[in-house]
Amino acid sequence: MTSYSAAPPPAPKKTLTWLAIASFVVGVVLTGFFVWRIVATAPKSPTPVDGGVHVKLEKEGLTIYSSVPVLLPPCEVKDAHDADIPLRSPKGSEQISIGGETWYVVARSVSAVPPGDYVVNCEDSETNATYAVGPRSGVTAFVLSIFGAIGSFLIFLILGGILLGVGIVKNRRRNRPGNTFPTQGPGNYPPAPGAPGNYPPPGNTFPTQPYNPGPNPDRPS
């Protein structure tokens, strides 16, 4: 009796594993980028305006805040050459909370003015609002950066986990042992029913007896 061993399984492919690792890396990179954007777009504490205040902007743009919501901010801004800087009110309600204080965005420069020295003057005789000025920032960019960081982390973490799990399952199936039971070689099988072998010839299934005619009175003895 002879036996045959199964051929060794092929080396498992790790394509899904590498894709999972790439997904994790992309997720980390994107999350780090959005975290940097959160820091860059985070609202900074504005400079209070009391009468005409000289403001030195380190970044482009200019935003005017108030301590209470106002419809039309009574403010004007001039550059170092005494030229007016056009302002416009935001389309929606925007506010920031810094150091326990809440500031409402009431106006922004129409265009991103270059860094430099500016004079901001706000005269409000109708409300007791306090005004402040800071760089031209957008709350929307800050909020989107937060959602971008959370979304990038979760999406690529889940995708990488799925790819890694599928790759592990496929590798386990590919590495299962084959048929290790011994098999009979050719010619060692018992003959099938009806096949020629060490059996009596067909049609004669009873043993033969010698002929004995017995006594016969008409036969001469």
Secondary structure, DSSP 8 states (H G I E B T S, - for coil): --------------HHHHHHHHHHHHHHHHHHHHHHHHHHHS----EEE-EEEEEEESSS--EEEESS--SS--EEEEETTS-B--EE--SS--EEEETTEEEEEEEEESS---SEEEEEEE--SSS---EEEE----HHHHHHHHHHHHHHHHHHHHHHHHHHHHHHHHHHHHTS----S----TT-S---TT-SSSS--TT--S----------TTS--
